[in-house]
Amino acid sequence: MPQLSRRRALTAAAALATAAGVQTVAAPGASAAGHDDHHSPASFDEVYKGRRIQGRPASVGGHQHHGGGYAVFIDGVELHVMRNADGTWISVVSHYDPVPTPRAAARAAVDELRGAALLPFPAN
């Protein structure tokens, strides 16, 4: 039987650590994109501080690469939102203040806009 070298021991340890890390990261119910498919935010449509805010799951053809398949609107203009890895949400208006839901992101944007109109964000 061949003797175990330091290189082989380190390689085996690295392989085991990698395999253990992959199993830890892939939590039950999480999709391959890292989002929990079972906890999609509910749709909303309300007036907040005189502004109509709406949110709903985005259609397949919409801009869903950052928003986790969710669209938010303020007075009919799309507010681009993004879901963070920890499940919080940010928008282009309040990018450095993560909030727990897209509704909270819309409300934070209304607060930050202080009555100003939300301008359309140019698509790339």
C-alpha positions as CSV (number, residue, x, y, z in Angstrom):
1,M,0.0,0.0,0.0
2,P,1.5,3.4,-1.0
3,Q,2.4,5.8,1.7
4,L,0.1,8.9,2.1
5,S,2.0,12.0,1.1
6,R,1.4,15.5,2.4
7,R,0.2,16.6,-1.0
8,R,-2.4,13.7,-1.2
9,A,-3.6,14.5,2.3
10,L,-4.1,18.2,1.6
11,T,-5.8,17.4,-1.7
12,A,-8.2,15.0,0.1
13,A,-8.9,17.5,2.9
14,A,-9.6,20.3,0.3
15,A,-12.0,18.0,-1.6
16,L,-13.8,17.1,1.6
17,A,-14.1,20.7,2.7
18,T,-15.4,21.8,-0.7
19,A,-18.0,19.0,-0.7
20,A,-19.1,19.9,2.9
21,G,-19.4,23.6,1.9
22,V,-21.5,22.9,-1.2
23,Q,-24.0,20.9,0.9
24,T,-24.2,23.7,3.5
25,V,-24.8,26.4,0.9
26,A,-27.6,24.5,-1.0
27,A,-30.3,25.0,1.6
28,P,-33.7,23.2,1.1
29,G,-36.1,25.2,-0.9
30,A,-33.5,27.4,-2.5
31,S,-33.3,27.5,-6.3
32,A,-30.0,27.4,-8.3
33,A,-30.1,31.2,-8.5
34,G,-29.9,31.5,-4.8
35,H,-33.4,32.8,-4.2
36,D,-36.0,31.0,-2.1
37,D,-38.8,30.2,-4.6
38,H,-41.3,29.5,-1.8
39,H,-41.2,33.0,-0.3
40,S,-42.0,35.2,-3.3
41,P,-43.3,38.6,-2.2
42,A,-47.0,39.2,-2.5
43,S,-48.5,41.7,-5.0
44,F,-49.5,45.1,-3.6
45,D,-51.3,48.2,-4.9
46,E,-51.7,51.1,-2.5
47,V,-51.5,54.9,-2.2
48,Y,-48.6,55.9,0.0
49,K,-48.1,59.6,0.9
50,G,-50.2,60.5,-2.2
51,R,-48.3,58.3,-4.6
52,R,-49.6,55.1,-6.1
53,I,-47.1,52.2,-5.5
54,Q,-47.6,48.8,-7.0
55,G,-45.6,45.6,-7.0
56,R,-46.2,42.2,-8.6
57,P,-44.2,39.3,-10.0
58,A,-42.6,40.3,-13.3
59,S,-43.6,38.7,-16.5
60,V,-41.1,36.3,-18.2
61,G,-40.3,39.0,-20.8
62,G,-39.7,41.8,-18.3
63,H,-36.6,43.0,-16.6
64,Q,-36.1,40.3,-14.0
65,H,-32.3,39.8,-14.0
66,H,-31.9,41.9,-10.8
67,G,-35.3,42.1,-9.3
68,G,-35.7,38.4,-8.7
69,G,-38.7,38.3,-11.0
70,Y,-40.5,41.2,-9.3
71,A,-41.6,44.6,-10.7
72,V,-42.3,47.7,-8.6
73,F,-43.9,50.9,-9.9
74,I,-44.4,54.4,-8.5
75,D,-47.2,56.3,-10.3
76,G,-46.8,53.9,-13.2
77,V,-43.0,54.3,-13.7
78,E,-40.9,51.3,-13.0
79,L,-38.7,51.5,-9.9
80,H,-35.8,49.1,-10.5
81,V,-35.3,46.9,-7.5
82,M,-32.8,44.2,-6.7
83,R,-33.0,41.4,-4.2
84,N,-29.8,40.9,-2.2
85,A,-28.3,37.5,-1.3
86,D,-29.6,37.9,2.3
87,G,-33.2,38.4,1.1
88,T,-33.3,42.1,1.6
89,W,-34.3,44.5,-1.2
90,I,-32.8,47.8,-2.6
91,S,-33.8,50.2,-5.3
92,V,-32.0,52.6,-7.5
93,V,-33.4,55.4,-5.3
94,S,-32.4,54.0,-1.9
95,H,-29.5,51.8,-2.9
96,Y,-27.6,51.9,0.4
97,D,-30.6,51.2,2.6
98,P,-31.7,47.6,2.3
99,V,-35.3,46.9,3.3
100,P,-37.2,43.6,4.0
101,T,-39.7,43.7,1.1
102,P,-40.3,45.3,-2.3
103,R,-43.2,47.3,-0.7
104,A,-40.8,48.7,1.8
105,A,-38.4,49.6,-1.1
106,A,-41.2,51.4,-2.9
107,R,-42.1,53.3,0.3
108,A,-38.5,54.2,1.0
109,A,-38.2,55.5,-2.6
110,V,-41.3,57.7,-2.2
111,D,-39.8,59.1,1.1
112,E,-36.5,59.8,-0.7
113,L,-38.2,61.4,-3.7
114,R,-40.0,64.0,-1.5
115,G,-42.6,64.7,-4.1
116,A,-40.3,64.6,-7.1
117,A,-41.3,62.4,-10.1
118,L,-39.5,59.1,-10.6
119,L,-37.8,59.3,-14.0
120,P,-37.6,56.2,-16.2
121,F,-34.4,54.3,-15.8
122,P,-32.7,53.7,-19.2
123,A,-32.4,50.1,-20.1
124,N,-29.1,48.8,-21.4
